[in-house]
Amino acid sequence: MGTTPGGQKPDQDAGAGALGPLLDDLQHAADVAAGTTSPDAVERARDSLKATLDALQLTPEEAKAMAPELARLRELAVKLDETTVEIVAFGMVSRGKSSVLNALLGRDLFEVGATHGTTVRRSTQEWAESGGGGFPEARLILVDTPGIDEVGGEVREAQARDAARRADLILFVVSGDMQRIEIDALIELRRHKKPILLVFNQVDRYPDADRDAIHAMLEDERVKGFVRPEDVVLCAARPDPVLVKVRTPDGATRTEWERPAPLIEPLKVRILDVLEREGKALVALNTLLTAGDLHAEILERKVRIREDAANRLIWNYSLAKGAAVALNPIPVADLAGGLAVDVAMILALSRVYGIPLSRSAAVRLVRDMSLALGATGLIQVATRLVGSGVKASMAGLTVMSGGLAAPLTALGYGAIGLTQAVASSSASYVIGRAAGTYLRQGGQWGPRGVKTVVQELLAQAKADSIVDRLRDELKSQLKR
């Protein structure tokens, strides 16, 4: 990182410096999950997240525009403080996601129904279950999601994917051999480094031989390389009712339908085993993954917001400079006023980008960029000096002739003034864009240097018809 022309060391781009620690702690959490380092991942993740929030350095306007993202980052901080683990059921409709969660809870709190896609929004329940001997302080949250194949359910699918993005542990529920949509969703989740238990539900509906064959196919063909064999768990969360004989008080017997107790203990044991061994790492890892995504979104939006503000500022200053040059008949005042506008523009840009600049530093920047304009800059200065002299003479002629030469003077004055205005505005526009590049790079020109940056921007301005746009807008302003 260099220093500004005024000698000040520029601030880091808002939050960019936090990415290093964030990535370091992300690697640390991954090492914890792999059992290769000490289990202090939650504390380190908490410190990293706090540093990320502190380093963002957003303006009030930027903070307002990115309120949802900032709120989500703060939610992650609370999640770490409370050691909250989100266990999300995910999969197609009618696979028994809600039933699996109800069986874990031991109560029917999630809605279950025969209607296709009964679950229409993300819903949560706290699971008052010990987090395991090594992770008893955890707050476990079970999350139900809509099916990924809802009819006309693009919004529901997005909701489900958002819930999965928040998840620390995913229960991917199937009820038989997997369809293509399920395999694709599983691959996508693994790509985002989500820990997954594949839950083969409704096993009570299959004969033993068929159940074993499907189980073997899931392990060996469908999820091999994505889910470990020990993470494929069989259950029957809501077994189908069966006919049983019931003896009545008078000694007679009758048959009635009865729903067997859920087969859920293997899944419960596996979840608690994973949490006991890897719970802290899972919380830290997923929090940092999500924080990293949000941090990148915030920085990207911040750049866009600042770029938009900078572009509006450069355009307005360029027009203001052009108008001032067109209307000012005094050569020295013309040049001095143009310099003052450019300096004021750069100082305003430095505030947009959060890079402090002194007035003397801004003056030196204008000087360096004007020199980098080369022949274009020299021609502009000469044109302004000559043109301003002509304007002054015409103004004097109008006074001496008692106003008789006013129409001719106004015509010549306007043509010369507009030419000068466009030249000044164009140069100011290029200077502003170059200054923006300098400030975005932390107060340095980078390996290309000031001359290359300025000349490239000048060529781009010509190619993009910036000169014509400035001329048209200046004409409009000067006619008012």
C-alpha positions in Angstrom: 0.0 0.0 0.0 1.5 3.4 -1.0 1.0 6.8 0.4 -1.1 9.7 -1.0 0.6 12.7 -2.6 0.1 14.6 0.6 2.1 12.0 2.5 -0.8 10.4 4.4 -1.1 6.6 4.5 -4.5 5.8 3.0 -7.1 3.7 4.8 -7.7 0.2 3.5 -10.6 -0.3 1.3 -13.6 -0.8 3.5 -13.3 -4.3 5.0 -10.9 -5.6 2.3 -8.2 -6.0 4.9 -10.5 -8.3 6.9 -10.5 -11.0 4.2 -7.1 -12.2 5.2 -8.0 -13.1 8.8 -11.4 -14.4 7.6 -9.8 -16.8 5.2 -7.2 -17.9 7.8 -9.9 -18.7 10.3 -11.9 -20.5 7.6 -8.9 -22.7 7.0 -8.5 -23.2 10.8 -12.2 -24.3 11.1 -11.7 -26.7 8.3 -8.6 -28.1 10.0 -10.7 -28.5 13.2 -13.3 -30.4 11.3 -10.6 -32.7 10.0 -9.2 -33.1 13.5 -5.9 -31.6 12.6 -5.8 -28.7 15.1 -7.0 -27.5 18.5 -10.8 -26.9 18.8 -10.9 -23.2 19.5 -12.7 -22.6 16.1 -15.7 -20.8 17.6 -13.7 -18.3 19.5 -11.5 -17.6 16.5 -14.6 -17.3 14.2 -16.2 -14.9 16.7 -13.0 -12.6 16.7 -12.8 -12.8 12.9 -16.4 -11.9 12.4 -16.1 -8.9 14.8 -13.0 -7.7 13.0 -14.9 -8.0 9.7 -17.8 -5.9 10.9 -15.4 -3.3 12.5 -13.4 -3.0 9.3 -16.3 -2.3 6.8 -16.2 1.5 7.3 -19.4 2.2 5.5 -20.9 5.6 5.1 -24.4 6.1 6.6 -25.9 6.0 3.1 -24.0 2.7 2.3 -25.1 1.2 5.6 -28.7 2.0 4.9 -28.5 0.5 1.4 -26.9 -2.7 2.7 -29.0 -3.0 5.9 -30.2 -6.6 5.1 -26.6 -7.9 4.6 -25.4 -6.1 7.7 -28.3 -7.5 9.7 -27.4 -11.0 8.5 -23.7 -10.5 9.6 -24.9 -9.5 13.0 -27.2 -12.5 13.2 -24.1 -14.6 12.5 -22.4 -13.0 15.5 -25.4 -13.8 17.7 -25.3 -17.4 16.4 -21.7 -17.7 17.5 -22.4 -16.2 20.9 -25.2 -18.6 21.4 -23.4 -21.5 19.7 -26.5 -22.2 17.6 -26.5 -25.2 15.3 -29.1 -25.2 12.5 -30.0 -28.7 11.3 -31.9 -28.4 8.1 -34.1 -31.0 6.4 -33.8 -30.7 2.7 -35.2 -32.7 -0.3 -38.1 -33.3 -2.6 -41.7 -33.1 -1.5 -43.4 -36.2 0.1 -40.1 -37.7 1.2 -41.1 -37.1 4.9 -38.9 -34.2 5.8 -41.4 -32.8 8.3 -42.0 -36.3 9.7 -38.3 -36.8 10.3 -38.1 -33.6 12.3 -41.2 -34.4 14.3 -39.8 -37.9 15.1 -36.6 -36.3 16.4 -38.6 -33.8 18.5 -40.9 -36.6 19.8 -43.8 -34.3 19.0 -45.8 -33.3 15.9 -44.8 -29.6 15.7 -44.0 -29.4 12.0 -47.0 -29.6 9.7 -47.5 -33.0 8.0 -50.2 -33.7 5.4 -51.2 -35.7 2.4 -51.2 -32.6 0.2 -48.3 -32.3 -2.2 -45.9 -29.7 -0.8 -47.6 -29.2 2.6 -44.5 -27.2 3.8 -44.6 -23.8 2.0 -42.1 -21.8 4.0 -39.1 -22.2 6.2 -40.1 -23.1 9.7 -38.0 -23.8 12.8 -38.2 -25.5 16.2 -35.7 -25.7 19.0 -34.6 -29.3 19.7 -34.2 -29.7 23.4 -31.7 -32.5 23.0 -28.2 -32.7 24.5 -25.6 -31.7 22.0 -23.5 -34.6 23.0 -21.0 -35.0 25.8 -18.4 -32.8 24.1 -20.9 -30.1 22.9 -23.5 -29.7 25.6 -23.7 -25.9 25.4 -25.1 -26.0 21.8 -28.5 -24.6 21.0 -30.0 -27.0 18.4 -32.5 -25.6 15.9 -34.4 -28.0 13.5 -35.4 -26.3 10.2 -38.0 -27.5 7.8 -38.0 -26.3 4.2 -40.3 -26.5 1.1 -39.5 -29.3 -1.4 -37.1 -28.5 -4.2 -39.6 -29.7 -6.8 -42.7 -27.7 -5.8 -45.2 -27.1 -8.6 -44.6 -23.6 -9.8 -42.4 -23.2 -6.8 -39.3 -21.2 -7.9 -39.7 -19.0 -4.8 -40.2 -22.0 -2.6 -37.1 -23.6 -4.0 -35.1 -20.4 -3.4 -36.4 -20.4 0.2 -35.2 -24.0 0.6 -31.8 -23.2 -0.8 -31.5 -20.2 1.4 -32.3 -22.3 4.4 -29.7 -24.8 3.3 -27.1 -22.0 2.9 -27.7 -21.1 6.5 -27.4 -24.7 7.7 -24.7 -26.2 9.8 -25.8 -29.7 9.2 -28.1 -30.9 6.4 -30.5 -33.9 6.6 -31.0 -34.7 2.9 -34.2 -36.9 3.0 -35.0 -39.4 0.3 -37.5 -42.3 0.3 -36.0 -44.6 -2.2 -33.6 -44.5 -5.1 -32.6 -41.0 -5.9 -33.9 -39.0 -8.9 -31.7 -36.7 -11.0 -33.0 -33.6 -9.3 -32.0 -35.0 -5.9 -28.5 -36.0 -7.1 -27.9 -32.5 -8.6 -29.1 -30.8 -5.4 -26.8 -33.0 -3.3 -23.8 -32.2 -5.5 -24.6 -28.5 -5.3 -24.8 -28.6 -1.5 -21.5 -30.5 -1.3 -19.9 -27.9 -3.6 -20.8 -25.3 -0.9 -19.0 -27.5 1.7 -22.1 -28.5 3.6 -21.9 -31.5 5.9 -24.7 -33.9 4.9 -26.4 -36.9 6.4 -28.4 -38.8 3.7 -31.6 -40.0 5.4 -33.2 -42.9 3.7 -36.7 -42.5 5.1 -39.9 -44.7 4.8 -37.9 -47.9 4.9 -40.9 -49.6 6.4 -42.6 -49.6 3.0 -40.0 -51.9 1.5 -39.4 -55.6 1.9 -36.0 -56.3 3.5 -34.3 -57.3 0.3 -35.5 -54.3 -1.6 -34.5 -51.9 1.2 -31.0 -53.4 1.4 -30.6 -53.2 -2.4 -31.6 -49.5 -2.4 -29.3 -48.8 0.5 -26.4 -50.4 -1.3 -27.2 -48.5 -4.5 -27.3 -45.2 -2.6 -23.9 -45.8 -1.0 -22.1 -47.3 -4.0 -23.5 -45.5 -7.0 -25.6 -42.4 -6.1 -23.7 -40.6 -3.4 -20.2 -42.2 -3.5 -17.7 -39.4 -3.1 -20.2 -37.0 -1.8 -21.5 -38.7 1.4 -19.6 -41.1 3.6 -21.2 -44.6 4.0 -21.6 -44.0 7.7 -23.6 -40.9 7.0 -26.3 -42.8 5.1 -28.9 -43.5 7.8 -32.1 -45.5 7.5 -35.2 -44.5 9.3 -39.0 -44.7 9.3 -40.1 -41.4 10.8 -43.8 -42.0 10.4 -44.5 -45.6 9.6 -47.6 -46.5 7.7 -50.4 -47.9 9.9 -50.7 -51.7 10.2 -53.5 -54.0 11.2 -53.1 -55.3 14.7 -55.3 -57.6 16.8 -56.8 -55.9 19.9 -58.3 -57.9 22.7 -61.5 -56.3 24.2 -62.4 -56.5 27.9 -64.8 -59.3 27.3 -62.1 -61.5 25.9 -63.0 -61.1 22.2 -60.5 -59.9 19.6 -60.8 -57.4 16.8 -58.5 -55.8 14.3 -57.7 -52.1 14.0 -55.2 -49.8 12.3 -52.3 -48.7 14.4 -49.2 -46.6 13.6 -46.0 -48.2 14.8 -43.5 -46.2 16.8 -41.0 -44.3 14.6 -37.6 -45.8 13.8 -35.6 -42.7 14.4 -32.9 -43.6 17.0 -30.2 -44.4 14.4 -30.5 -40.9 13.0 -30.6 -39.2 16.4 -27.5 -41.1 17.5 -25.6 -40.2 14.2 -26.6 -36.5 14.6 -25.4 -36.3 18.2 -22.2 -38.2 17.3 -21.4 -35.7 14.5 -22.1 -32.8 16.8 -20.0 -34.2 19.7 -17.0 -34.7 17.4 -17.4 -31.8 15.0 -20.1 -29.5 16.3 -17.9 -26.5 17.1 -16.0 -26.8 13.9 -19.3 -27.0 11.9 -20.6 -23.9 13.5 -17.4 -22.0 13.0 -16.9 -23.3 9.4 -20.4 -22.5 8.2 -20.5 -19.1 9.9 -17.3 -18.1 8.3 -18.4 -19.4 4.9 -21.6 -17.4 5.1 -19.8 -14.4 6.5 -17.3 -14.6 3.6 -20.1 -14.7 1.0 -21.9 -11.7 2.8 -18.6 -9.8 3.1 -18.0 -10.2 -0.6 -21.5 -9.1 -1.4 -21.1 -6.0 0.8 -17.8 -5.1 -0.8 -19.2 -5.6 -4.3 -22.2 -3.4 -3.5 -20.0 -0.8 -1.8 -17.9 -0.6 -4.9 -21.0 -0.2 -7.1 -22.5 2.5 -4.8 -19.2 4.4 -4.7 -18.7 4.1 -8.4 -22.2 5.4 -9.1 -21.6 8.4 -6.7 -18.2 9.1 -8.2 -19.5 9.0 -11.8 -22.3 11.4 -11.0 -19.8 13.7 -9.2 -17.3 13.6 -12.1 -20.0 14.3 -14.6 -21.4 17.3 -12.6 -18.0 18.8 -12.0 -17.0 18.4 -15.6 -20.2 20.2 -16.7 -19.7 22.9 -14.1 -16.1 23.5 -15.2 -17.2 23.7 -18.9 -20.0 26.2 -18.1 -17.6 28.3 -16.0 -15.0 28.4 -18.9 -17.7 29.2 -21.5 -19.0 32.1 -19.6 -15.8 33.6 -18.2 -14.1 36.2 -20.6 -11.0 36.7 -18.4 -8.1 34.4 -19.4 -6.3 34.1 -16.0 -9.5 33.7 -14.1 -10.6 31.1 -16.6 -7.6 28.9 -16.0 -7.6 29.5 -12.2 -11.3 28.7 -12.0 -10.8 25.5 -14.0 -8.0 24.4 -11.7 -10.1 25.1 -8.7 -12.9 23.0 -10.1 -10.6 20.1 -10.7 -9.1 20.3 -7.3 -12.5 20.5 -5.6 -13.6 17.5 -7.7 -10.7 15.4 -6.5 -11.2 16.4 -2.9 -14.9 15.3 -3.2 -13.8 12.0 -4.8 -11.4 11.4 -2.0 -14.3 11.6 0.4 -16.4 9.2 -1.7 -13.6 6.6 -1.6 -12.5 7.2 2.0 -9.0 8.2 1.1 -8.0 11.4 2.9 -6.3 14.0 0.6 -4.9 17.4 1.5 -5.6 20.3 -0.9 -1.9 20.5 -1.9 -2.0 16.7 -2.6 -5.0 17.3 -4.8 -3.2 20.1 -6.7 -0.3 17.9 -7.4 -2.6 15.2 -8.6 -4.2 17.6 -11.1 -0.8 18.7 -12.2 0.5 15.1 -12.8 -2.7 14.2 -14.7 -2.6 17.3 -16.8 1.0 16.5 -17.8 -0.1 13.0 -18.5 -2.6 14.3 -21.0 0.4 15.4 -23.0 -0.3 17.2 -26.2 -4.0 17.1 -25.5 -3.5 19.0 -22.3 -1.2 21.6 -23.9 -3.6 22.2 -26.8 -6.4 22.7 -24.3 -4.5 25.3 -22.3 -3.4 27.1 -25.5 -7.0 27.1 -26.8 -8.3 28.4 -23.6 -5.7 31.3 -23.5 -6.3 32.3 -27.1 -10.0 31.8 -26.9 -10.3 33.7 -23.6 -8.3 36.6 -25.1 -10.7 36.7 -28.1 -13.7 36.6 -25.8 -12.3 39.5 -23.8 -11.7 41.5 -27.0 -15.2 40.8 -28.1 -16.6 41.9 -24.8 -14.5 45.2 -25.1 -15.7 45.7 -28.7 -19.3 45.4 -27.6 -18.8 48.1 -24.9 -16.9 50.5 -27.3 -19.5 50.2 -30.0 -22.3 51.0 -27.7 -23.8 47.6 -28.2 -24.0 47.8 -32.0 -21.6 44.9 -32.4 -23.4 42.8 -29.8 -25.1 40.3 -32.2 -21.9 39.4 -34.0 -19.9 39.4 -30.8 -22.5 37.1 -29.1 -22.3 34.7 -32.1 -18.5 34.5 -32.0 -18.3 34.5 -28.3 -20.8 31.6 -28.0 -19.0 29.4 -30.6 -15.6 30.0 -29.0 -17.0 29.6 -25.6 -18.6 26.3 -26.4 -15.4 24.9 -28.0 -13.5 25.8 -24.9 -16.2 24.5 -22.6 -16.2 21.1 -24.3 -12.4 20.9 -24.3 -12.3 21.8 -20.6 -15.1 19.5 -19.6 -13.5 16.5 -21.5 -10.2 17.1 -19.8 -11.9 17.4 -16.4 -13.8 14.2 -17.1 -10.7 12.3 -17.9 -8.9 13.8 -14.8 -11.8 12.8 -12.6 -11.9 9.2 -13.9 -8.1 8.9 -13.5 -8.3 10.2 -10.0 -11.1 7.6 -9.3 -8.7 4.9 -10.5 -5.9 6.3 -8.3 -8.2 6.4 -5.2 -9.7 2.9 -5.8 -6.2 1.5 -5.8 -5.6 3.0 -2.3 -3.8 6.2 -3.4 -1.4 4.8 -5.9 -1.2 4.4 -9.7 -0.1 0.8 -9.8 2.3 -0.7 -12.3 0.7 1.1 -15.4 1.5 4.5 -14.1 -0.4 7.8 -14.4 0.4 8.4 -18.1 -0.9 5.0 -19.2 -4.1 5.3 -17.0 -4.9 8.8 -18.3 -4.2 8.0 -22.0 -6.4 4.9 -21.8 -9.2 6.9 -20.2 -8.9 9.6 -22.8 -9.2 7.0 -25.6 -12.2 5.4 -23.9 -13.9 8.8 -23.5 -13.5 9.4 -27.2 -14.7 5.9 -28.1 -17.7 6.2 -25.9 -18.7 9.6 -27.4 -18.3 11.3 -24.0 -17.1 14.5 -25.8 -20.4 14.6 -27.8 -22.5 14.0 -24.7 -20.7 16.8 -22.9 -21.2 19.1 -25.9 -24.9 18.4 -26.1 -25.5 18.9 -22.4 -23.4 22.1 -22.3 -25.3 23.5 -25.2 -28.5 22.8 -23.3 -27.2 24.5 -20.1 -25.8 27.5 -21.9 -29.2 28.2 -23.6 -31.0 28.5 -20.3 
